[in-house]
Amino acid sequence: SVEAVLNVSDLFILPSKSENFGHAIIEALSSGLPVITSGYTPWNGLQESRAGMNVALNAEALADAINFFASMSPEDFQQYKIGAGEYARKKIDFETLHKQYEDLFG
């Protein structure tokens, strides 16, 4: 399952030229998985939120971002995992979405 893969992963990397929403990105963030992606998604300000990084779409920027996380202490990395989940909760009002789906389908 997607959840099983996310649970054994350290980072979610999706260097995208264009995302109108980026469902996979928010799914990773809501699972507490820091994300490396471009600035061409609605999920920006990742580093300021300690939720991941928005990078330029080139090999050097991606490698620098991966190295940034690889050299991080476990304690600092844990803060990014917490930040990822908090970022997702702040950006998406899951309770409102749940109510809207209940109203729509049930």
C-alpha positions in Angstrom: 0.0 0.0 0.0 1.0 3.6 -0.4 1.0 4.1 3.4 3.4 1.1 3.8 5.8 2.6 1.3 5.7 6.0 2.9 6.2 4.5 6.4 9.5 3.0 5.4 10.8 6.0 3.5 12.9 8.9 4.8 12.1 11.5 2.1 9.6 12.0 -0.7 11.2 13.5 -3.8 9.0 14.8 -6.6 10.9 17.3 -8.9 7.8 18.6 -10.8 7.6 21.2 -13.5 3.9 21.7 -12.8 1.3 20.5 -10.2 -2.1 22.0 -9.9 -2.5 20.3 -6.5 0.1 17.5 -6.0 -1.9 14.8 -4.2 1.1 12.6 -3.7 3.0 15.5 -2.1 0.3 16.3 0.5 -0.1 12.6 1.2 3.6 12.3 2.0 3.5 15.5 4.1 0.5 14.3 6.0 2.3 11.0 6.8 5.1 13.1 8.4 7.5 12.6 5.4 9.6 15.6 4.5 9.3 16.5 0.8 11.8 17.7 -1.8 10.0 19.3 -4.7 10.2 22.3 -7.0 8.5 25.7 -6.4 6.1 24.8 -9.2 3.6 23.2 -6.8 1.1 24.7 -4.3 3.3 23.3 -1.5 5.9 26.1 -1.0 7.6 27.4 2.0 8.6 23.9 3.0 12.0 24.8 4.4 10.7 27.7 6.5 8.1 25.3 7.9 10.8 22.6 8.5 8.7 20.3 6.3 11.1 19.8 3.4 12.7 21.9 0.6 11.6 23.6 -2.6 14.5 23.4 -5.0 15.4 24.5 -8.6 14.8 21.8 -11.2 18.4 20.8 -11.8 20.6 17.9 -10.7 22.8 20.1 -8.5 19.9 21.5 -6.5 18.4 18.1 -6.0 21.7 16.6 -4.9 22.3 19.5 -2.5 18.8 19.0 -0.9 19.4 15.2 -0.6 22.8 15.9 1.0 21.2 18.4 3.4 18.9 15.8 4.8 21.5 13.0 4.7 24.0 15.0 6.8 21.3 16.0 9.3 21.3 14.6 12.9 18.5 12.2 13.8 17.1 14.9 16.2 17.1 17.6 13.5 15.5 15.2 11.0 12.8 14.3 13.5 11.9 18.0 13.6 11.4 17.9 9.9 9.2 14.9 10.2 7.1 16.7 12.8 7.2 19.9 10.6 5.9 17.9 7.6 2.8 16.7 9.5 2.2 20.1 10.9 2.5 21.8 7.5 0.0 19.4 6.0 -2.5 20.0 8.9 -2.2 23.8 8.5 -2.6 23.7 4.8 -5.5 21.2 4.6 -8.5 21.4 6.9 -9.1 17.7 7.1 -12.2 18.0 9.4 -13.9 20.3 6.9 -13.0 18.0 4.0 -14.4 15.0 5.9 -17.7 16.8 6.6 -17.9 17.8 2.9 -17.5 14.1 1.8 -20.1 13.0 4.3 -22.5 15.6 3.1 -21.8 14.6 -0.5 -22.0 10.8 -0.2 -23.9 10.1 2.9 
